[in-house]
Amino acid sequence: MPWKGKNIMNKTVTGCIVTYNNMSTIDNAVGSLLKCTEVPFRLYVVDNGSTDGTVEHIEKNYPEVTLIKSGGNIGFGKGHNLIMDRLDSDYHVIINPDIIVRDDVIAKLVDFLEKNEDIGMASPEIRFPDGRLQILGKRTPCLKYLIASRLRGSGEPSDILREYAMLDCDLTKPVDIENATGCFMFIRTKLFKEIGGFDKRYFMYFEDSDLTREVNRRCRTVYYPEATVYHEWGRESKKNFKLKLVQINSMLNFFAKWGIK
């Protein structure tokens, strides 16, 4: 491993997962993170009022995890912000409850940022559990990209989606990006706290795009393909009308704050 023998083992990392009825995926997420992570790592789980046994399962099976009950469904960003005052680490990672890691991806990301002090946040390569690459936006969201994403079928991505996902670039090496996906965001803790965490106006959706914009006002966000995580991506907003409305509201908040391209 490239970081063996280096001083990254002296660096501390915190991670946070926000859950809401994620019993079906939480074992894969928490279990793989605790098994694979060798650098000093503290994991928080903020539960937003689960009723499917998620809380009881974590309490019973993962005593090393710090569990915080928010008292209700306060949303993705506000859930992550709940632990802000507890963070005293060098690095912090924002993690979805449907993420799986298969090696010490956190150590790889620590090593990368330790070597690149001008980078504030890193986004790993993200694949489906079967190994297929997920086509995710890396350029700033705009109407043409969002419409193309909504209309996408099961076939090959359109030219517009390829542009949104920066498939017109060489993604086999690190590259600066305008938009990091919220399922796994690795950020310097000092920077995350300086920004104030996620913007409270987003209940869910677009808070990751907003955070990336805030980071890029101060330093760089970089896609780092040598680190890979696996994401059981469900695209719930395509199936659930209420979530679709939440997504539209967040989109309007994003454009009101940053403008429409």
N, C-alpha and C positions, 0 to 999 in steps of 0.2 A: 504494500500500500504506500502511496507517495508521501503520506504525512508521517509515517512511522519514524520515530527518532527526532521529530521536530517539536517545537515548543507549543504546538496547538493544543496539546493535552493540558496546558495551563489555562486555556481559554474556556469560559463557561458559556453554556447555551441554555436558553429557556425555550419551551415550545408551548403552544396553546391550541387546543381543539375545542370548538364550540359545538355542542351536540343538541339535537332536538329529535328524539325518537330515532336514534341511529343504532339500535341494537343489532341490526343485521350486518353492520360493517365495523363497529367499534373495536372488536377483537383484532381484526386484521390491522387496523391502524395503530392502536396502542401497543399491541403485542409485537408487531414488527419494529416499531420505533424503539421500544425498550430492549429488544433482542439485538438489534443491529448497531445501536449507537454506543460508541466507546468513549467519546469525549464527555467531559462532565456535563450532564444534561438533566434538567428538571422539567417535567411535563405537567402542565395544568390542563384540566378539562373543566370548561364552564358549561353547565347544563342549563338549557333554556326551558325547563319545565317538561321534560320527557315523561311520557306515561306508559312506555313500552318496556320498562325494566332496565333501561340504560344506566340510570344512576345506581340502582342496587347492584347491578353486575359489576360496575367499576369499583364500587365500595368493597365488594366481596373478593374480587380477583386481582385488583391492582392497588395494593396499599401504598406503593411508592408514588402513585399519582396524586397530585393535589387537586381535589374535586371541589368546585365552587358551584353552588346553586344560585342562579340569578333570580329565582322567584317567579319567572314567567318568560314568555318568548319575547325577548327584547331585541332580537335580530342578531345578525352576524357580527357587524362591526362593533356595536355596543357590548356584545358578549366578550369579544376580544379585549376591548378597552377596560373591562372590569379588573383585569389583573395588572394594569399599568403601574400602579403604585408598588406592586410587589417585585417588579423587574429590576434586578441588579446584575444582570449577566452582560457579557460582551456582545453576544448575538442573540437574536430572537427569531423564532420561526413560526409562522402562521400556517396552520395545517387543517385541511378538511378531514372530517370523520370517515371519509371513504378513500383515504390515501393508504398505500402500501409501500414500504421500502424493503429492498432486498439486499442492501449493503449499507455501509456507514456513509450515507449520502450527506449527513450533517457534517461529518469530519471533512469530506471533500469540499464542501461549501465554506467551512471555516478556513481551510487551507487556501482556497482561492481568494477570499477577501483579505486574508492576512498578507497576501502577496500583492494586493491591489488596493491601496489605501484610498484611491479616488472613487471606488465603487461603494455605493451605499446599500444596494440591495441586489440580490441575485435570484434568478428564476431557473430551476433545473429543467432538463428535458422531461416531458410528461407523456407517458404512454398508457394505453389500456392494459389491464392485467394480462391479456394475451400477447402483448408486445407491440401492437399497432401504435403508431405515433398519433397523438391527438392533435388535431388541427385547431390551434387556439390563437386568438388575436394577439399580435405583438406590436402592432401599430395603434396609435390613438383611435379609439372608437369614433366613427362618424356614421352618418345615416346610411351611406351606401354599403358600408361593412356590416352594419347591424341588420339591414334588410336582407342582405345576402346570407347572413348567418341564420336568420329566421326561416328563409325559404330553402335552405339546404336540404337535400334528400340524402339517401344512403350511398350515392355514387361518389365519383371523384369531385373534389372541391372546384368551384368555379374560379375563373381568373381573379375575380374580386376577392374571394376568400383566400386564395393563394397569396395575393398581395397583403391582405390583412394579417395573415399568419407569417409573413416574411419568407414564404417559400421561394421567393425570387432572390433570396440571399443565401450565402453559404452558412448553413446552420450546423455544420460539423465543428465549428470553432466558436469561441465566445463572441457575442455581438451585442452592441447596445440596443435596447428596446424601449419603446414608449409605453408599453402596456404589459404588466406582469399578471399572470393568472393567480387568483386568490386561493387556489387549492393548496399551494405550497410556496410561501414567500419568505425568503431568508434575508433578514435585515439587521443592520447594526442597531443594537438596543438603544444607544444614545440618540441615534437619528430618529428612531420610531417614537421615542418619548419627546424629542424636540418638536416633531410634527404634531404630537398630541394624539397619536394613534389614528384610528379611522374616523372620518368625518361623520358626525352623529346624524346628519340629514339622510343617510342611506340606511334603510332597514336591512336590505339585502340586494345584491347586484350593484355593480359599478363602483363599490367601495374600493375594490382592488385597482381599478383604473384610476380612481381619484388618488389613492395612496401613491401609485407610481408617478403621477404628475407632480405630487408634492416632493417625492424623492428627487425627481429629475430637475426640480427647481434648485436643488442644493448640491447634487452630485450626479452619479450615474447609476442606472439600472442595467444589468447585463444578463443576458441569457447564457447559461453555462451548461453545454450539452454533455460534459463529462460526468455530471451528476444526474441520475435518473430516478424518478419516482413513478409509481403506478397508481392510476386514478380510476375508480369505478364510477365513471361519469354517467349520470342519468338524464341530464337536461330536463329537470322537473318542470321548468317554466313552460315547456312545450306541451305538457300534459295537464297542467293545473291552471285553470282560468284565474284564480286569485293570485297565484304567483306571477302570472303574466302581467296582471295589473301592477303588482309590486315592481316588476322589472321596468315597466313603462314609466312609473313614477320616478324610479331611480335614474332612468335615462334622462328624463326632463330635468331632474336636479343636477345631473352631471353637465348637461348642456347649458343650464342657467349659470353654473359656476365657471365653466371653462370655455363656453362658446360652441357654436356648431360649425364644423368644418364642411 
